Amino acid sequence: MIASRQLAQRISAVLAVFGVFLLSLAAPAFALGEDMIAEEKRIRPDPVLMAEMKIIRDLTLDIHSLVTHRRLSPAAGRSFQDKIKGALGRIQAGTTLIGEPRDSLTAMVQDISAGAAAIAGKDPSTEPIDGIVLIDDALARYGTLFDDPEWEPLR
């Protein structure tokens, strides 16, 4: 009786270890499944949005260090804002997104616009560095929400 109890305990221990081993193998598959689901929920941007977001990204990249090191001239800040306004206007006029994707885009456009205004010095209550942070966050959201195969994050 004692030998069979010990045998049963040993079998239970082996099965427990084997179960943990199987779960450790399955965990990456579950994580991959979550990534695949997240990937499927990403929005396919239209060509206008892709082109203009690349322009916004490149403009932001060009002035990023000037803003963070506080060396951006007021004239350069205003020029940046004008170029950003143009790109945002082309997005709003030319995008074919509707519904929830359009709502997500509108929120990003508002943040980019507010960030550009801060960089240009239009709002004395915000610093240009606050504006670059707003734009950085909006560009990061674009990369997360939209399935743009040509998108490159700022960093």
Backbone as CSV, one residue per row, in Angstrom:
resi,resn,N_x,N_y,N_z,CA_x,CA_y,CA_z,C_x,C_y,C_z
1,MET,0.819,-1.190,0.000,0.000,0.000,0.000,0.866,1.258,0.000
2,ILE,1.922,1.275,0.809,2.806,2.420,0.884,3.545,2.597,-0.441
3,ALA,3.976,1.500,-1.053,4.700,1.577,-2.319,3.800,2.145,-3.416
4,SER,2.542,1.766,-3.428,1.648,2.281,-4.459,1.352,3.760,-4.229
5,ARG,1.292,4.196,-2.980,1.078,5.607,-2.674,2.291,6.425,-3.127
6,GLN,3.497,5.917,-2.868,4.710,6.610,-3.300,4.770,6.664,-4.836
7,LEU,4.382,5.574,-5.466,4.359,5.543,-6.919,3.371,6.571,-7.457
8,ALA,2.213,6.671,-6.827,1.202,7.640,-7.254,1.705,9.067,-7.066
9,GLN,2.422,9.330,-5.962,2.977,10.660,-5.726,4.041,11.005,-6.765
10,ARG,4.873,10.024,-7.092,5.910,10.249,-8.090,5.297,10.522,-9.468
11,ILE,4.278,9.748,-9.796,3.597,9.963,-11.073,2.956,11.349,-11.099
12,SER,2.343,11.759,-10.000,1.726,13.087,-9.917,2.779,14.179,-10.081
13,ALA,3.938,13.996,-9.452,5.011,14.985,-9.558,5.515,15.083,-10.999
14,VAL,5.695,13.935,-11.645,6.159,13.927,-13.030,5.133,14.600,-13.930
15,LEU,3.861,14.291,-13.716,2.813,14.914,-14.521,2.753,16.431,-14.289
16,ALA,2.960,16.876,-13.061,2.951,18.306,-12.766,4.099,19.004,-13.487
17,VAL,5.296,18.409,-13.420,6.449,18.993,-14.103,6.205,19.001,-15.609
18,PHE,5.674,17.910,-16.127,5.394,17.822,-17.558,4.350,18.865,-17.965
19,GLY,3.348,19.085,-17.120,2.318,20.087,-17.396,2.899,21.496,-17.456
20,VAL,3.780,21.801,-16.511,4.435,23.110,-16.513,5.268,23.267,-17.778
21,PHE,5.957,22.193,-18.170,6.761,22.222,-19.388,5.884,22.498,-20.611
22,LEU,4.751,21.813,-20.689,3.847,22.032,-21.821,3.309,23.457,-21.846
23,LEU,2.986,24.002,-20.681,2.497,25.375,-20.623,3.566,26.363,-21.061
24,SER,4.820,26.099,-20.698,5.890,27.007,-21.107,6.075,26.976,-22.619
25,LEU,5.819,25.832,-23.228,5.894,25.758,-24.688,4.717,26.463,-25.342
26,ALA,3.569,26.407,-24.706,2.362,26.985,-25.287,2.296,28.493,-25.110
27,ALA,2.953,29.056,-24.101,2.866,30.491,-23.822,3.272,31.343,-25.024
28,PRO,4.389,31.051,-25.707,4.701,31.873,-26.886,3.633,31.781,-27.972
29,ALA,3.006,30.626,-28.102,1.951,30.489,-29.113,0.754,31.363,-28.759
30,PHE,0.409,31.429,-27.463,-0.691,32.289,-27.053,-0.332,33.752,-27.301
31,ALA,0.898,34.141,-26.979,1.328,35.519,-27.203,1.309,35.839,-28.694
32,LEU,1.748,34.907,-29.511,1.723,35.107,-30.957,0.291,35.295,-31.433
33,GLY,-0.612,34.522,-30.872,-2.019,34.670,-31.236,-2.539,36.052,-30.901
34,GLU,-2.148,36.610,-29.741,-2.572,37.945,-29.359,-1.994,38.973,-30.321
35,ASP,-0.723,38.798,-30.703,-0.114,39.712,-31.660,-0.837,39.653,-32.996
36,MET,-1.216,38.458,-33.401,-1.908,38.311,-34.677,-3.266,38.998,-34.630
37,ILE,-3.949,38.885,-33.493,-5.243,39.556,-33.349,-5.040,41.065,-33.384
38,ALA,-4.030,41.566,-32.652,-3.754,43.004,-32.653,-3.400,43.476,-34.060
39,GLU,-2.646,42.658,-34.788,-2.251,43.008,-36.156,-3.478,43.112,-37.060
40,GLU,-4.450,42.224,-36.861,-5.656,42.237,-37.692,-6.515,43.463,-37.417
41,LYS,-6.432,44.033,-36.214,-7.251,45.187,-35.852,-6.659,46.491,-36.361
42,ARG,-5.438,46.469,-36.847,-4.818,47.687,-37.354,-5.522,48.128,-38.631
43,ILE,-5.580,49.415,-38.828,-6.313,50.020,-39.932,-5.374,50.205,-41.123
44,ARG,-5.844,49.845,-42.289,-5.059,50.043,-43.508,-5.246,51.498,-43.956
45,PRO,-4.175,52.307,-43.948,-4.324,53.699,-44.367,-4.414,53.824,-45.882
46,ASP,-5.043,54.890,-46.334,-5.098,55.132,-47.779,-3.793,55.816,-48.218
47,PRO,-3.539,55.878,-49.514,-2.274,56.451,-49.999,-2.037,57.903,-49.574
48,VAL,-3.089,58.714,-49.508,-2.937,60.107,-49.085,-2.420,60.150,-47.650
49,LEU,-3.035,59.391,-46.773,-2.628,59.380,-45.371,-1.188,58.900,-45.228
50,MET,-0.839,57.836,-45.943,0.524,57.307,-45.853,1.548,58.356,-46.293
51,ALA,1.301,59.012,-47.402,2.248,59.995,-47.930,2.384,61.200,-47.002
52,GLU,1.266,61.707,-46.517,1.317,62.910,-45.677,1.885,62.622,-44.292
53,MET,1.611,61.450,-43.751,2.194,61.106,-42.444,3.706,60.947,-42.565
54,LYS,4.174,60.466,-43.695,5.624,60.378,-43.905,6.216,61.789,-43.955
55,ILE,5.540,62.714,-44.615,6.009,64.102,-44.663,6.059,64.697,-43.255
56,ILE,5.004,64.476,-42.479,4.959,64.989,-41.103,6.087,64.384,-40.275
57,ARG,6.297,63.096,-40.440,7.375,62.427,-39.707,8.723,63.038,-40.074
58,ASP,8.975,63.215,-41.368,10.252,63.755,-41.815,10.455,65.201,-41.341
59,LEU,9.405,66.016,-41.413,9.501,67.390,-40.918,9.817,67.412,-39.419
60,THR,9.155,66.537,-38.684,9.371,66.466,-37.234,10.793,66.003,-36.928
61,LEU,11.243,65.027,-37.653,12.602,64.522,-37.456,13.634,65.616,-37.723
62,ASP,13.371,66.445,-38.734,14.304,67.516,-39.086,14.464,68.556,-37.977
63,ILE,13.400,68.862,-37.254,13.494,69.913,-36.232,13.585,69.362,-34.807
64,HIS,13.507,68.069,-34.670,13.444,67.458,-33.338,14.586,67.936,-32.433
65,SER,15.807,67.815,-32.890,16.927,68.181,-32.017,16.982,69.691,-31.786
66,LEU,16.543,70.484,-32.769,16.512,71.930,-32.553,15.557,72.298,-31.429
67,VAL,14.414,71.608,-31.378,13.439,71.886,-30.323,13.954,71.377,-28.980
68,THR,14.446,70.151,-28.956,14.879,69.585,-27.669,16.080,70.307,-27.089
69,HIS,16.911,70.920,-27.943,18.067,71.678,-27.461,17.780,73.182,-27.399
70,ARG,16.516,73.526,-27.625,16.033,74.910,-27.525,16.803,75.867,-28.440
71,ARG,17.040,75.406,-29.674,17.754,76.236,-30.644,16.906,76.539,-31.882
72,LEU,15.627,76.291,-31.814,14.750,76.544,-32.960,14.367,78.018,-32.972
73,SER,14.610,78.675,-34.085,14.246,80.094,-34.185,12.728,80.217,-34.325
74,PRO,12.168,81.339,-33.912,10.717,81.550,-34.079,10.281,81.425,-35.538
75,ALA,11.090,81.927,-36.457,10.727,81.848,-37.879,10.700,80.385,-38.340
76,ALA,11.661,79.588,-37.884,11.674,78.164,-38.251,10.474,77.442,-37.645
77,GLY,10.090,77.839,-36.441,8.912,77.248,-35.810,7.641,77.548,-36.580
78,ARG,7.514,78.796,-37.047,6.340,79.169,-37.834,6.330,78.461,-39.189
79,SER,7.496,78.331,-39.793,7.597,77.623,-41.073,7.210,76.156,-40.910
80,PHE,7.666,75.558,-39.822,7.312,74.170,-39.521,5.799,74.036,-39.394
81,GLN,5.191,74.947,-38.639,3.740,74.881,-38.458,3.011,75.010,-39.785
82,ASP,3.459,75.903,-40.642,2.817,76.080,-41.952,2.890,74.792,-42.783
83,LYS,4.038,74.156,-42.765,4.201,72.905,-43.523,3.335,71.793,-42.938
84,ILE,3.266,71.727,-41.617,2.420,70.719,-40.958,0.948,70.986,-41.277
85,LYS,0.538,72.248,-41.207,-0.854,72.593,-41.548,-1.196,72.140,-42.957
86,GLY,-0.276,72.341,-43.897,-0.507,71.913,-45.271,-0.697,70.407,-45.369
87,ALA,0.165,69.657,-44.698,0.050,68.196,-44.730,-1.251,67.736,-44.075
88,LEU,-1.605,68.349,-42.945,-2.851,67.967,-42.262,-4.067,68.328,-43.114
89,GLY,-4.018,69.450,-43.797,-5.115,69.839,-44.690,-5.286,68.844,-45.830
90,ARG,-4.159,68.392,-46.385,-4.243,67.396,-47.464,-4.783,66.058,-46.947
91,ILE,-4.449,65.716,-45.706,-4.998,64.480,-45.114,-6.513,64.617,-44.982
92,GLN,-6.951,65.702,-44.382,-8.386,65.878,-44.147,-9.179,65.958,-45.449
93,ALA,-8.602,66.554,-46.468,-9.306,66.689,-47.739,-9.265,65.413,-48.569
94,GLY,-8.205,64.626,-48.424,-8.023,63.502,-49.335,-8.205,62.109,-48.779
95,THR,-8.327,61.974,-47.468,-8.449,60.624,-46.922,-9.823,60.028,-47.194
96,THR,-9.838,58.722,-47.348,-11.099,58.018,-47.596,-11.585,57.278,-46.352
97,LEU,-10.900,57.460,-45.229,-11.297,56.777,-43.999,-12.634,57.304,-43.497
98,ILE,-13.440,56.396,-42.951,-14.724,56.778,-42.368,-14.898,56.058,-41.040
99,GLY,-15.858,56.509,-40.260,-16.200,55.839,-39.011,-15.106,55.928,-37.961
100,GLU,-14.911,54.838,-37.234,-13.943,54.798,-36.140,-12.510,55.089,-36.598
101,PRO,-12.076,54.552,-37.742,-10.732,54.921,-38.204,-10.575,56.428,-38.418
102,ARG,-11.614,57.060,-38.933,-11.559,58.513,-39.153,-11.504,59.248,-37.818
103,ASP,-12.229,58.743,-36.824,-12.199,59.354,-35.494,-10.805,59.259,-34.880
104,SER,-10.159,58.104,-35.031,-8.792,57.933,-34.533,-7.853,58.898,-35.238
105,LEU,-8.037,59.039,-36.527,-7.210,59.950,-37.304,-7.435,61.400,-36.863
106,THR,-8.675,61.773,-36.632,-8.998,63.142,-36.227,-8.305,63.495,-34.912
107,ALA,-8.293,62.568,-33.967,-7.614,62.816,-32.684,-6.112,63.022,-32.893
108,MET,-5.515,62.226,-33.781,-4.088,62.390,-34.068,-3.820,63.724,-34.749
109,VAL,-4.670,64.097,-35.696,-4.517,65.365,-36.411,-4.579,66.536,-35.424
110,GLN,-5.499,66.474,-34.472,-5.623,67.538,-33.476,-4.363,67.645,-32.622
111,ASP,-3.807,66.516,-32.229,-2.582,66.531,-31.420,-1.395,67.068,-32.219
112,ILE,-1.291,66.650,-33.472,-0.193,67.141,-34.312,-0.336,68.645,-34.530
113,SER,-1.547,69.107,-34.778,-1.797,70.528,-34.985,-1.467,71.336,-33.725
114,ALA,-1.899,70.846,-32.574,-1.604,71.537,-31.307,-0.105,71.542,-31.037
115,GLY,0.553,70.441,-31.355,2.000,70.374,-31.163,2.732,71.355,-32.059
116,ALA,2.314,71.453,-33.311,2.936,72.395,-34.245,2.708,73.836,-33.797
117,ALA,1.529,74.122,-33.263,1.249,75.470,-32.761,2.149,75.800,-31.577
118,ALA,2.378,74.833,-30.715,3.273,75.052,-29.566,4.703,75.286,-30.037
119,ILE,5.133,74.527,-31.026,6.485,74.699,-31.563,6.643,76.083,-32.199
120,ALA,5.589,76.547,-32.848,5.619,77.871,-33.488,5.494,79.016,-32.485
121,GLY,5.204,78.694,-31.231,5.078,79.718,-30.206,3.739,80.417,-30.203
122,LYS,2.715,79.781,-30.773,1.383,80.402,-30.871,0.669,80.469,-29.521
123,ASP,1.002,79.539,-28.637,0.362,79.493,-27.328,1.429,79.741,-26.260
124,PRO,1.399,80.904,-25.627,2.449,81.215,-24.649,2.440,80.305,-23.410
125,SER,1.356,79.593,-23.209,1.293,78.719,-22.033,1.981,77.366,-22.264
126,THR,2.366,77.088,-23.504,3.068,75.828,-23.788,4.421,76.117,-24.421
127,GLU,5.368,75.295,-24.080,6.721,75.406,-24.616,6.832,74.570,-25.890
128,PRO,7.755,74.906,-26.762,7.971,74.081,-27.954,8.261,72.616,-27.627
129,ILE,8.932,72.358,-26.527,9.225,70.972,-26.150,7.929,70.206,-25.879
130,ASP,6.919,70.896,-25.337,5.614,70.248,-25.125,4.985,69.883,-26.462
131,GLY,5.194,70.744,-27.446,4.664,70.473,-28.777,5.317,69.270,-29.428
132,ILE,6.626,69.155,-29.278,7.315,68.014,-29.894,6.885,66.718,-29.216
133,VAL,6.606,66.774,-27.923,6.115,65.584,-27.214,4.739,65.188,-27.739
134,LEU,3.864,66.162,-27.957,2.533,65.865,-28.513,2.644,65.202,-29.883
135,ILE,3.504,65.755,-30.725,3.663,65.190,-32.070,4.298,63.804,-32.005
136,ASP,5.305,63.640,-31.153,5.933,62.315,-30.983,4.895,61.266,-30.597
137,ASP,4.037,61.621,-29.645,3.009,60.675,-29.193,2.019,60.354,-30.316
138,ALA,1.634,61.362,-31.070,0.690,61.142,-32.169,1.316,60.247,-33.240
139,LEU,2.581,60.475,-33.549,3.253,59.642,-34.552,3.417,58.206,-34.060
140,ALA,3.650,58.037,-32.773,3.729,56.685,-32.208,2.365,55.988,-32.307
141,ARG,1.286,56.736,-32.046,-0.059,56.158,-32.173,-0.352,55.762,-33.611
142,TYR,0.097,56.573,-34.555,-0.116,56.230,-35.963,0.502,54.868,-36.266
143,GLY,1.725,54.655,-35.828,2.399,53.379,-36.066,1.713,52.206,-35.401
144,THR,1.016,52.468,-34.312,0.304,51.411,-33.597,-1.064,51.128,-34.204
145,LEU,-1.780,52.174,-34.583,-3.156,52.019,-35.065,-3.262,51.672,-36.544
146,PHE,-2.304,52.139,-37.335,-2.405,51.980,-38.779,-1.362,50.987,-39.294
147,ASP,-1.785,50.182,-40.230,-0.918,49.167,-40.824,-0.260,49.747,-42.074
148,ASP,0.710,50.603,-41.849,1.439,51.261,-42.933,2.767,50.523,-43.103
149,PRO,2.926,49.746,-44.184,4.137,48.937,-44.336,5.410,49.764,-44.509
150,GLU,5.281,51.020,-44.882,6.455,51.859,-45.094,6.770,52.751,-43.892
151,TRP,5.968,52.632,-42.824,6.131,53.527,-41.673,7.402,53.208,-40.908
152,GLU,8.126,54.255,-40.539,9.305,54.133,-39.697,9.101,55.045,-38.494
153,PRO,9.169,54.508,-37.283,9.007,55.357,-36.108,10.149,56.376,-35.999
154,LEU,9.918,57.417,-35.235,10.944,58.445,-35.070,12.222,57.889,-34.462
155,ARG,12.098,56.975,-33.529,13.275,56.407,-32.871,13.354,54.946,-33.133
